[in-house]
Amino acid sequence: RLVEGDMDENFGAWEFVPVGEDKTLFFYTAWADIRSQSWLIAKVMDIQPDLEDAISVSNVTVVTKAVRKRVHDLYKASQSKP
């Protein structure tokens, strides 16, 4: 679904791979054209190019941790039902 926003382009993909009865590998891939937000951000990225990678890694980490917690909470809740 395309949503209008500050970035010209971004991409995200989810993949869940079962690896056992109660285990699943979760892959989340994301990319965003951070530089397209403004000329100021583009200049900052030119001066400190590693920051672009750090922002992307931070974003993916936050999303992945949130998904993991939600799945874990749902699993625990399903185990406590009679």
C-alpha positions in Angstrom: 0.0 0.0 0.0 1.4 3.4 -1.0 1.2 6.1 1.7 2.1 9.7 1.0 4.9 11.0 3.3 8.1 12.8 3.5 10.3 10.2 1.8 10.3 9.6 -2.0 10.9 5.9 -1.7 10.9 3.2 1.0 10.6 -0.6 1.0 9.8 -3.2 3.6 9.4 -7.0 3.5 8.5 -9.6 6.1 9.4 -13.3 6.0 8.5 -15.9 8.6 10.3 -19.3 8.2 9.2 -22.2 10.4 12.2 -24.1 11.9 10.5 -26.3 14.4 7.3 -27.0 16.2 7.4 -23.9 18.3 10.1 -21.9 16.5 10.1 -19.5 13.6 12.8 -17.3 12.1 11.6 -13.8 11.4 13.3 -11.7 8.7 12.4 -8.0 8.3 14.1 -6.0 5.5 13.6 -2.3 5.1 15.1 0.5 3.0 14.2 4.1 2.8 15.5 7.1 0.8 16.3 9.1 3.9 18.1 11.7 1.9 14.9 12.7 0.1 13.3 14.1 3.3 15.1 17.4 3.0 18.2 19.1 1.7 19.4 19.4 5.3 19.2 15.7 5.9 20.9 15.0 2.6 23.8 17.3 3.6 24.1 15.6 7.1 24.3 12.2 5.3 27.0 13.6 3.1 29.0 14.7 6.1 28.3 11.6 8.2 27.4 8.7 5.7 27.5 6.1 8.5 24.5 7.8 10.1 22.3 6.6 7.2 23.1 3.0 8.0 22.7 3.6 11.7 19.2 5.0 11.2 18.1 2.1 9.1 19.5 -0.5 11.5 17.8 1.3 14.4 14.5 1.3 12.6 14.6 -2.4 11.8 15.7 -3.2 15.4 12.8 -1.3 16.9 10.3 -3.0 14.6 11.8 -6.4 15.1 11.7 -6.2 18.9 8.1 -5.0 18.8 7.0 -7.9 16.6 8.9 -10.4 18.8 7.3 -9.0 22.0 3.8 -9.1 20.4 4.2 -12.7 19.1 5.6 -13.8 22.5 2.7 -12.1 24.4 0.2 -13.7 22.1 1.8 -17.1 22.5 1.8 -16.8 26.3 -1.8 -15.7 26.3 -2.8 -18.7 24.1 -1.0 -21.1 26.5 -2.9 -19.8 29.6 -6.4 -20.5 28.2 -8.2 -23.6 29.5 
